[in-house]
């Protein structure tokens, strides 16, 4: 099955700085890569996704890039705010809609 | 998106007992899944809940321990059987909504059930 690795496990940034979280995947058949944000005690919420026919996608302060050749994708958050503090999970899915999640990144944005 | 509810939201159980968790969706969905999230960990897929047939389990999970039902397109149950403290975790159901079969399927999560086994 698919193997998704995520780095770093923790990330601490100053408010206003940028944050980057990286994931790699193993199955070249994976074609959909969502990112989830999970606040403490809450369910994971989809924040952005990218499909294999696209190299980059942006939504306000959040962007995701995909390099299919290298099998890695990244989440970029600009102008970070304290409310961005949460655990972020990447995921990859092969042709069937079965999701394989990364290990998570705990982002701490310091005011 | 879809409105997903789970019951119970949390429970404390004695070892050796069983707990059934319910997942209800407000619209017909194509696929439903059950995940486990241990404290501070990522999400691990337990099984795919198939309507009207046996669930499809991931490696390391078996039907005797985690029996799953899905009688229709909007409802599923997960039972955690013969519980031990190692089963203490958050259990989440998730759904995929795809009106047209597609390889790009957004997945949404229920609020989770926090289980503590003493």
Interface residues (C-beta under 8 A of the other chain):
Chain A: X1 X31 X32 X34 X36 X42 X43 X44 X45 X46 X49 X51 X89 X93 X95 X97 X98 X99 X100 X101 X102 X103 X104
Chain B: X30 X31 X33 X41 X42 X43 X44 X45 X48 X59 X92 X94 X96 X98 X103 X104 X105 X106 X107 X108 X109 X110 X111 X112
